[in-house]
């Protein structure tokens, strides 16, 4: 089967979307801002049959700007409510591009979805939507209510300017698709293959196979054919299914049923007329289905929160996932203004004027005075929505003969997390314990330079004061939570503490203290992961992890890259 490259796939998505935006809705494309994305947008704009400019919309757009809203200046000057058109109305018959679509709020996504339904449900004024996902590795998912309405998925990450060579399309191509796509026929066997591939990939939406069917018909129309063939189906599935696929777990096949051929009726041993042709068609369909699944699962697209091939998705609930939104009055992305009641917060001047302007004429007549009349009930305060910061706290065992190896793991994991978390504004800290005490070697920081400087010369050896480490971890995690952050604890130890809180060398008493401290201070309070660095799994260490309420990982030879990947998966920042 012909597997098309990422650039040709993205261009083909653009051709089909511009030809029939009423059928396909649009495209979700994962790409960083730069020359590759700009080149693709220019070519897609040239496919637009309406020859209209693209409407660029930022991810911070609010509901008031999307819908028709009150024009404050004109309303105040004329003394009556005058409304201005919203972006959805302005986008009718045009291409709407939302940059950073993975960051839009759910209410904005719902309005965009509703606008697409209304615009594309009529014969004129269709909206061709392009959502640009700027996340590096699909760490944020697209709101499902919007993603469901967009047929195509494409990925331009990793491409360079000299990679942009392939099939060249012109405005005649979408014009040909629009003119003849409705007359292209597709047989029942092809529809069955598409549906079977969707089911095998864990796709339950009825809209997705419909998108695949229309895309196959569009591809046939592009090649001036009146019927859909296998190549059209295969390419259509590559355009629609990646990013939506959730491969189902493999199940064991039932044991083969062996028949006693000696007792069978010889007259029925031969197949009925036409049976061989049907079996051949089924085999061909199954072969195409298998090829489609292989092509789709190998596509490096992660737009709808779907895992890449070979990556196990962790579906366990984690308290305080990175990316959790909270309402704030000081900073963040602007949200709907709030009516002032307590007097706290900053006044939203524009929202206050919107609330006051419809009443100006009546208030001026009642007071006998011209000018602007603002009352307390008109006051609106600014409200923001921001993502909680995650604060990852490493608690590293620096005691014993394996101390140097564990410290190397911790240093590598800290550096990798810091190099990836700057755009998310997350913090990383490190507590090391050995001898008779535990100490904070790296306070919560986002600075990779500072981390390297402060943990570069960490030494190890001596006893294992694990109980002291839990107390220090609790203090630091509590302080981080009080600052409005979400602490996440990462333990790298074999769990064999031998120093009690009073400094006594007693392994049994230390183990009891650690278990009690874990149940009372850590468990249920902070999400955690426990990396068991022992040479062999020990049930006592596993029970200690349970006492801490942590996810247990047996990794005696883990490197920093493995540790950082597991931590990022647990805090939800993939």
Rosetta blueprint (number, residue, H / E / L):
1 X L
2 X L
3 X L
4 X L
5 X L
6 X H
7 X H
8 X H
9 X H
10 X H
11 X H
12 X H
13 X H
14 X H
15 X H
16 X H
17 X H
18 X H
19 X H
20 X L
21 X H
22 X H
23 X H
24 X H
25 X L
26 X E
27 X E
28 X E
29 X E
30 X E
31 X L
32 X L
33 X L
34 X L
35 X H
36 X H
37 X H
38 X H
39 X H
40 X H
41 X H
42 X H
43 X H
44 X H
45 X H
46 X H
47 X H
48 X L
49 X L
50 X L
51 X L
52 X L
53 X L
54 X E
55 X E
56 X E
57 X E
58 X L
59 X L
60 X L
61 X L
62 X L
63 X H
64 X H
65 X H
66 X H
67 X L
68 X L
69 X E
70 X E
71 X L
72 X H
73 X H
74 X H
75 X H
76 X H
77 X H
78 X H
79 X L
80 X L
81 X L
82 X L
83 X E
84 X E
85 X L
86 X L
87 X H
88 X H
89 X H
90 X H
91 X L
92 X L
93 X L
94 X L
95 X E
96 X E
97 X E
98 X E
99 X E
100 X L
101 X H
102 X H
103 X H
104 X L
105 X L
106 X H
107 X H
108 X H
109 X H
110 X H
111 X H
112 X H
113 X H
114 X H
115 X H
116 X H
117 X H
118 X H
119 X H
120 X L
121 X L
122 X L
123 X L
124 X L
125 X L
126 X L
127 X L
128 X E
129 X E
130 X E
131 X E
132 X E
133 X E
134 X L
135 X L
136 X L
137 X L
138 X L
139 X L
140 X L
141 X L
142 X L
143 X L
144 X H
145 X H
146 X H
147 X H
148 X L
149 X L
150 X L
151 X L
152 X E
153 X E
154 X E
155 X E
156 X L
157 X L
158 X L
159 X L
160 X L
161 X H
162 X H
163 X H
164 X L
165 X L
166 X L
167 X L
168 X L
169 X L
170 X L
171 X H
172 X H
173 X H
174 X H
175 X H
176 X H
177 X H
178 X H
179 X H
180 X H
181 X H
182 X H
183 X H
184 X L
185 X E
186 X L
187 X L
188 X H
189 X H
190 X H
191 X H
192 X H
193 X H
194 X H
195 X H
196 X H
197 X H
198 X H
199 X H
200 X H
201 X L
202 X L
203 X L
204 X L
205 X L
206 X H
207 X H
208 X H
209 X H
210 X H
211 X H
212 X H
213 X H
214 X H
215 X H
216 X H
217 X H
218 X H
219 X H
220 X H
221 X H
222 X H
223 X L
224 X L
225 X L
226 X L
227 X E
228 X L
229 X L
230 X H
231 X H
232 X H
233 X H
234 X H
235 X H
236 X H
237 X H
238 X H
239 X H
240 X H
241 X L
242 X L
243 X L
244 X L
245 X L
246 X L
247 X L
248 X L
249 X L
250 X L
251 X L
252 X L
253 X L
254 X L
255 X L
256 X L
257 X L
258 X L
259 X L
260 X L
261 X H
262 X H
263 X H
264 X L
265 X L
266 X H
267 X H
268 X H
269 X L
270 X L
271 X L
272 X L
273 X L
274 X L
275 X H
276 X H
277 X H
278 X H
279 X H
280 X H
281 X H
282 X H
283 X H
284 X H
285 X H
286 X H
287 X H
288 X H
289 X H
290 X H
291 X H
292 X H
293 X H
294 X H
295 X H
296 X H
297 X H
298 X L
299 X L
300 X L
301 X L
302 X L
303 X L
304 X L
305 X L
306 X L
307 X L
308 X L
309 X L
310 X L
311 X L
312 X L
313 X L
314 X L
315 X L
316 X L
317 X L
318 X L
319 X L
320 X L
321 X L
322 X L
323 X L
324 X L
325 X E
326 X E
327 X E
328 X E
329 X L
330 X L
331 X L
332 X L
333 X E
334 X E
335 X L
336 X L
337 X L
338 X E
339 X E
340 X L
341 X L
342 X L
343 X L
344 X L
345 X L
346 X L
347 X E
348 X L
349 X H
350 X H
351 X H
352 X H
353 X H
354 X H
355 X H
356 X H
357 X H
358 X L
359 X L
360 X H
361 X H
362 X H
363 X H
364 X H
365 X H
366 X H
367 X H
368 X L
369 X L
370 X L
371 X L
372 X L
373 X L
374 X L
375 X L
376 X H
377 X H
378 X H
379 X L
380 X E
381 X E
382 X L
383 X L
384 X E
385 X E
386 X E
387 X E
388 X L
389 X L
390 X E
391 X E
392 X E
393 X E
394 X E
395 X E
396 X E
397 X E
398 X L
399 X L
400 X L
401 X L
402 X L
403 X H
404 X H
405 X H
406 X H
407 X H
408 X H
409 X H
410 X H
411 X H
412 X H
413 X H
414 X H
415 X H
416 X H
417 X H
418 X H
419 X H
420 X H
421 X H
422 X L
423 X L
424 X L
425 X L
426 X L
427 X E
428 X E
429 X E
430 X E
431 X E
432 X E
433 X E
434 X E
435 X L
436 X L
437 X E
438 X E
439 X E
440 X E
441 X E
442 X E
443 X E
444 X E
445 X E
446 X L
447 X L
448 X H
449 X H
450 X H
451 X H
452 X H
453 X H
454 X H
455 X H
456 X L
457 X L
458 X L
459 X L
460 X L
461 X L
462 X L
463 X L
464 X L
465 X L
466 X H
467 X H
468 X H
469 X H
470 X H
471 X H
472 X H
473 X H
474 X H
475 X H
476 X H
477 X H
478 X H
479 X H
480 X H
481 X H
482 X H
483 X L
484 X L
485 X L
486 X E
487 X E
488 X E
489 X E
490 X E
491 X E
492 X E
493 X E
494 X L
495 X L
496 X L
497 X L
498 X L
499 X E
500 X L
501 X L
502 X L
503 X L
504 X L
505 X E
506 X L
507 X H
508 X H
509 X H
510 X H
511 X H
512 X H
513 X H
514 X H
515 X H
516 X H
517 X H
518 X H
519 X H
520 X H
521 X H
522 X H
523 X L
524 X L
525 X L
526 X L
527 X E
528 X E
529 X E
530 X E
531 X E
532 X E
533 X L
534 X L
535 X L
536 X L
537 X L
538 X L
539 X H
540 X H
541 X H
542 X H
543 X H
544 X H
545 X H
546 X H
547 X H
548 X H
549 X L
550 X L
551 X E
552 X E
553 X E
554 X E
555 X L
556 X L
557 X L
558 X L
559 X L
560 X H
561 X H
562 X H
563 X H
564 X H
565 X H
566 X H
567 X H
568 X H
569 X H
570 X H
571 X L
572 X L
573 X L
574 X L
